Every structure is written in structure tokens, then in C-alpha cells.
């Protein structure tokens, strides 16, 4: 990157901290005032910087408009799809991507299992919100008042003995999901189907989508599916970085990185939860 461009771009995060005068900008960039002024004027011509009446500079309205336009045109499905495909190729099971829209959770992408036994789900289909792992992640991230309002309006059909029975129980589970950052559905919708899910987050940290891996217990045991959660979380983190435009260190593909101590702790938690379920 040219030095001039680098210096100009360095002004933007500086002004994001608050308005600054010419001298302050020059000092932070370690350049002469005349150089800082030239850079500020160029950014100002493009609406990225604005000179206030008191002589200080702040970020311009055009910058915010560009950011908003970029967010509106982001397609999380397009960004996530190649990662969903690789995840499906690695584990062999059904992979879903879901979003929360207008009070419903919808599947927006799906990669089918390589096995003859297939899940009945399709893109555009609504998700059973009181039991699905992706729904738990999306609802858990809502502001508390909205989360409570949505949960209290839901019906709670008892699909299986493991289905969530009522709003109070669901709110408690969502609090746990919100804290731990992942979710499961271990036979809550269909006794023979288990699912693990992880969130995709935007630049502000909010959950914009949730991805999951699901499999019938005739193909893979619950323990074997739970062991895939670290891989699902790493894949979701990769999608989150691409969606948010956050650079990450050079690293091996998610499917081939070793399990870290943090993900090992996650596995220990899952083992404990599964033991409790079997004993229930």
C-alpha cells in the first residue's frame, strides 16, 4: 500500500475516537501539518471527513452512508455457502444455515448429507422455534425484552419427551445458550435426530445467522455428533470474520486445525450435559 493511502486511511480510525484538530491529526500520523491538511482535504472532498465550525475534523456523513449501504448488501448466505459445503464434505452430515426474520426462524441454505438417510428440511422452511438449535442461538441474542416477548408468544408442542415444555424453561435454556455461545437439539424435535449449532456474528458482535450440523442416530451416535461442535464453531467463526470484514491470522482450514484448550473445555461441558440427559 502506498504511504499516502496508508496515512489517509489511518485518519479514519483516529477520528472515530472523536473530533481532532489539524495539529492532533499531524501528531498522531507523525507528519507535518501541511501533509495532514492535504490528506484531510482529500478525504473531505469525498465526504469521508468533515471540518466543523470550531476547526476540528470528524468523520463525514458519506462514510456512514457507505457503511450502511455495504451492510444492507451483505449476503450472509453467499459468504457462508462455500464454508457450509466444506463442512458438509468433512463431516458427511446435513448442514443448515438459518436466520431470524419477522418473528420466524428460516432455513436459508442447506447442504445434504452424503448418507442415504436424509433430513426433511428445505430452504425457506420455518424452523420449530422452541426446540431447534439454530433458533435457540438466534433468539438468545435478541434484547432481553424482545426475547421474552417472542418466547412467551410461542406454542410449546411436545414433539418428544425432550421437547421444551413451556416458556419459563425455554428462557432458562436461552440464558445458558447466550452465555456459552453454542446450542444443541438432542432429540427435542425428532427423537432420532440430534443437532449442534454455532452462531455467525456481524461486525457489532450480534448474531446474524446460525449454522448447524444434524444427523440421525442410526448414522452417528450422539457422542460422535457432539464431538463435531468444535469444528462447527471454528467454521462459524471463519464465516463471521468474512462477513464482518475482520482480518484474521493466516491459518489452516477450519476442518484441519487442532482442537484448542478452549474447544476441549467445550467438549468437556458437552460430555457433562450428555451424561445428565442419559441419566434423566
Buried (B, 14 or more C-beta within 10 A) or exposed (E): EEEEEEBBBBBBEBBEEEBBBBEBBBEBBEBEEEBBBBBBEBBBEEBBBBBEEEEBBBBBEBBEEBEEEEEEEBEBBEBBBEBBEBBBEBBBBBBBBBBBEEEEBBBBBBBEBEBEEEBEBEEEEEBBBBBBBBBBBBBBBBEEEEBBEBBEEBEBEEBBEBBBEEBEBBBEBBEEBBEEBBBBBBBBBBBEBBBBBBBBBBBEEEBBBBBBBBBBBEBBEBEBBBBBBBBBBBBBBBBBBBBBEEEEEEEEEBBEEEEEEEBEEBBEBBEEBBEEEEEE
